[in-house]
Every structure is written in structure tokens, then in C-alpha cells.
Amino acid sequence: MRVKDVTITGEINLKKLMELAEIANQYESDIHLVGETFKIDAKSLMGLLASIRTGLNVTIMVKGEDEELALKTIKTLLMA
């Protein structure tokens, strides 16, 4: 399992969240974003829409065969 704490610095909008969910779904690994009051599946657009915003501190938790690449990609998207 890979875990990384990040602050979302990129602009968050519907298009970006759709891209994030689409990319997360390309990985076999389980990918979760954990905040102070939530834990969501990064493959769930509804969860992302309800919880993710710019400036939020989240923990990215990834578990699976391709976890290292998945973590790197998700981190890059949240910070771009």
C-alpha cells in the first residue's frame, strides 16, 4: 500500500474531476482519497464531486499491482 499526503493546488472543476475518475478507473489498484471527514473512491465521480475542492488537504491511499504509477498520476492531477 502506498500513502501520500497532498494539498490540492490545481483548479478543480467538473472537467478535471471527470478526468480524475476516468484515469483512476484505468488502474487495477484501489484508490481512495481521505480527508478530515470523508473517505472516497477516486473512481467515483459522485464522491469526487461531493468532496474535492482546491486547497483541501487529502491523503491518497493506493493498494494494488500498479499502485506506484497510480499514486504518481493521481498526485500529479491533483496538484496541476
C-alpha positions as CSV (number, residue, x, y, z in Angstrom):
1,M,0.0,0.0,0.0
2,R,1.2,3.5,-0.9
3,V,0.1,6.6,1.0
4,K,0.8,10.2,0.3
5,D,-0.4,13.4,1.9
6,V,-1.0,16.3,-0.5
7,T,-2.7,19.7,-0.7
8,I,-4.9,20.1,-3.8
9,T,-3.3,23.1,-5.5
10,G,-4.7,22.7,-9.0
11,E,-8.0,24.3,-10.1
12,I,-10.8,21.9,-9.5
13,N,-13.8,21.9,-11.9
14,L,-16.2,19.3,-13.4
15,K,-13.9,18.5,-16.3
16,K,-10.9,17.9,-14.1
17,L,-12.9,15.6,-11.7
18,M,-14.2,13.7,-14.7
19,E,-10.6,13.2,-16.0
20,L,-9.5,12.2,-12.5
21,A,-12.2,9.5,-12.2
22,E,-11.6,8.3,-15.8
23,I,-7.8,8.0,-15.2
24,A,-8.3,6.3,-11.8
25,N,-10.6,3.7,-13.5
26,Q,-7.7,2.7,-15.8
27,Y,-5.8,1.3,-12.8
28,E,-6.3,-2.1,-11.2
29,S,-5.4,-0.7,-7.8
30,D,-7.9,0.5,-5.2
31,I,-7.5,4.3,-5.0
32,H,-9.0,6.3,-2.1
33,L,-8.8,10.0,-1.2
34,V,-9.2,10.6,2.5
35,G,-9.9,13.9,4.1
36,E,-10.8,15.0,7.6
37,T,-14.4,14.0,7.3
38,F,-14.5,11.7,4.3
39,K,-13.0,8.7,2.5
40,I,-14.0,8.4,-1.1
41,D,-13.2,6.0,-4.0
42,A,-11.2,8.1,-6.6
43,K,-13.0,6.0,-9.3
44,S,-16.4,7.5,-8.2
45,L,-17.3,10.8,-9.9
46,M,-20.1,11.4,-7.5
47,G,-17.8,11.0,-4.5
48,L,-15.3,13.4,-6.1
49,L,-17.9,16.0,-6.9
50,A,-19.2,15.9,-3.3
51,S,-15.8,16.2,-1.6
52,I,-12.9,17.5,-3.6
53,R,-12.0,21.2,-3.8
54,T,-8.9,23.4,-4.2
55,G,-6.9,23.9,-1.1
56,L,-8.1,20.7,0.6
57,N,-5.6,18.5,2.4
58,V,-6.1,14.9,1.4
59,T,-4.3,11.6,1.8
60,I,-4.1,9.4,-1.3
61,M,-4.2,5.7,-0.5
62,V,-3.4,3.2,-3.2
63,K,-3.3,-0.6,-2.9
64,G,-2.7,-3.0,-5.8
65,E,-0.4,-4.2,-8.5
66,D,0.1,-0.8,-10.2
67,E,-0.1,1.3,-7.0
68,E,3.2,3.2,-7.6
69,L,2.2,4.5,-11.0
70,A,-1.4,5.2,-9.9
71,L,-0.2,7.2,-6.9
72,K,2.1,9.3,-9.1
73,T,-0.6,10.0,-11.7
74,I,-3.3,10.9,-9.2
75,K,-0.9,13.2,-7.2
76,T,0.1,15.0,-10.4
77,L,-3.5,15.6,-11.4
78,L,-4.5,17.0,-8.0
79,M,-1.5,19.3,-8.0
80,A,-1.7,20.6,-11.6
